[in-house]
Amino acid sequence: MSDLKIYNTLAREKQPFSPIEPGKVRMYVCGMTVYDYCHLGHGRVMVVFDMVQRWLRQSGFEVTYVRNITDIDDKIIKRAVENGETISQLTGRFIQAMDEDAAALGVQKPDHEPRATAFVPQMLALIKKLEANGLAYQAGDGDVNYSVRDFAGYGKLSGKSLDDLRAGERVDVNTGKRDPLDFVLWKAAKQSEPEEVKWASQWGQGRPGWHIECSAMAGELLGEQFDIHGGGQDLQFPHHENEIAQSEGAHGHQFVNYWMHNGFVRIDNEKMSKSLGNFFTIRDVLKKYDPEVVRFFILRAHYRSPLNYADTNLDDAKHALTRLYTALKEVSADDLPLDWQEVHAQRVAEAMNDDFNTPMAISALFDLANEVNKGKLPALARQLKGLAGALGLLQRVPEDFLKGRAMAGADIVVNGIAEAALSEQDILLKIQARQAAKVARDFTAADRIRNELSAAGILLEDRPGGQTEWRRA
């Protein structure tokens, strides 16, 4: 895997990937704050880093993949209080929903999925070390803060200088802080807050700040220094910048070797955000589109590029994925191992080793699908299915995808099948009626039935021998 190059946000360039321990990769990705349903931006993070860990494993690495769950946070407390339920009831419900969304998108479970509330002792130990190193102090309001100006490397990930940050007033002024840029490590308990969000500490009752959670969980599960840290572009500053300050300030050496950030999701070319009211939950999207279409749509763009959500783009992704599945429907793949010396396999490997260039890899899959259509060779079909499988694609029975059947094991309504006007039984009855009309030479009736099915999104294909096949448009 000496060929793999990763764009390192910290270095601002692609760099050859060299793991700390040969043959092994330790990777941490910032996961969800579980107070609501996951939106498409969360879906992109899950799919992108699922793709990354799949390719690393495919390449022979032993991977330890950690994706955390933030289950204590201001928004979580506020929502639970509004709902009149406990924190654990709220977070438990949305963790289950997140797991269902991830499974629908073909996202494999991480090796570890730590919840912040289970790592408070590790967070307290890290804060204590920062205080001993002169980087943390308790303010008059009881909060323990990080002293940003006492950490020499602050700003190296985001490229922001302290003076620029101060001018931009990116951090709310808090009279308890020595400097407006300082951020909270431990929040003093408020009398109005539920008891379940109060932990005992040497600084009094309170709860952890968001940034310290990831430093503590990553350090506990992957060590003081590890290979890859990922997340959305929006986390680069301040969250990841603060993680570096905390972890390197505590341990005195580099925290992460390669930082990866996926690009924003945009809605009709505007950044998706709750404040603008232009965001879609994964569940919203899966009511209209098969989850594999959504996964394909995400992977069709390079992970660092903006991803523009629009129905026309999803429709195009659906048609493109249909072309790939149609090639596999026509030719059964043989059961031999994937041949990585074959020309299309080499193209996929070259693309993926170039900073996980999935658009180029998918382009090679389309060229291979054309060869399958021309040659009808089981060996080529095997290559197509196997190479797509490295991206988590094309692993269903082709007919199931083409007929719009929900993916096996999906726990949420997908592809709008539950709301579809025509069931498979309805479709088959109409096809039988059309065949009967053709036998009776009532071609007007036969055409009317075809048009009715077409209007309902059902496409027919008459095959030699009188057989009619169908798929959902």
Secondary structure, 3 states (H helix, E strand, C coil): CCCCEEEECCCCEEEECCCCCCCEEEEEECCCECCCCCEHHHHHHHHHHHHHHHHHHHCCCEEEEEECEECCCHHHHHHHHHHCCCHHHHHHHHHHHHHHHHHHCCCCCCCECCEHHHHHHHHHHHHHHHHHCCCEEECCCCCEEECHHHCCCCCCCCCCCHHHHHHHCCCCCCCCCCCCCCEEEEEECCCCCCHHHCECCCCCCEEECHHHHHHHHHHHHHCCCEEEEEEEHHHHHHHHHHHHHHHHHHHCCCCEEEEEEECCEEECCEECCCCCCCCCEHHHHHCCCCHHHHHHHHHCCCCCCCEEECHHHHHHHHHHHHHHHHHHHHCCCCCCCCCCCCHHHHHHHHHHCECCCHHHHHHHHHHHHHHHHHHCCHHHHHHHHHHHHCCCCCCCCHHHHHCCCCCCCCCCCCCCHHHCCCCHHHHHHHHHHHHHHHHCCCHHHHHHHHHHHHHCCEEEEECCCCCEEEEEC
